[in-house]
């Protein structure tokens, strides 16, 4: 296996997006219900939902407060930035809160993040490394892979 199972699943969701107006993406709504969220729309920030949903699909636990991006800060085990590998959970600071997603690569200045609610969809976006506050890995899961160098893409400034 070249990538962890939660990242393999996450990649299948690239392109899932919010629906503007009174309707909502049924995949997001069903996933929120399965995780017993108190909300059932796709306008409420859902990056934490996306990560929790992927972990659940992989048969792994997730934090009690999975819906808060920064609720992932103490999840699993800490990874050093020189040990980061595809599938690592990256937690970022942002104005008004945080953001969480999966590492898929990096450049000198950016982490490339596969996450939900990035431009109102599941996508891969470069996010400034200086905003990263935690790099985590599921406890008792072997770290597979190593740093992946990437370039390009529109830099994400606010994932709300």
Secondary structure, DSSP 8 states (H G I E B T S, - for coil): --S-HHHHHHHHTTT-B--SSS---HHHHHHHHHTT-S---SSS--HHHHHHHHHHHTT----TTTTSGGGGTTSSEE--TTS--TT-EEEEEETTEEEEEEEEEE-SSEEEEEESSSSSB-EEEEEEGGGEEEEEE-TT--------B---S---S---
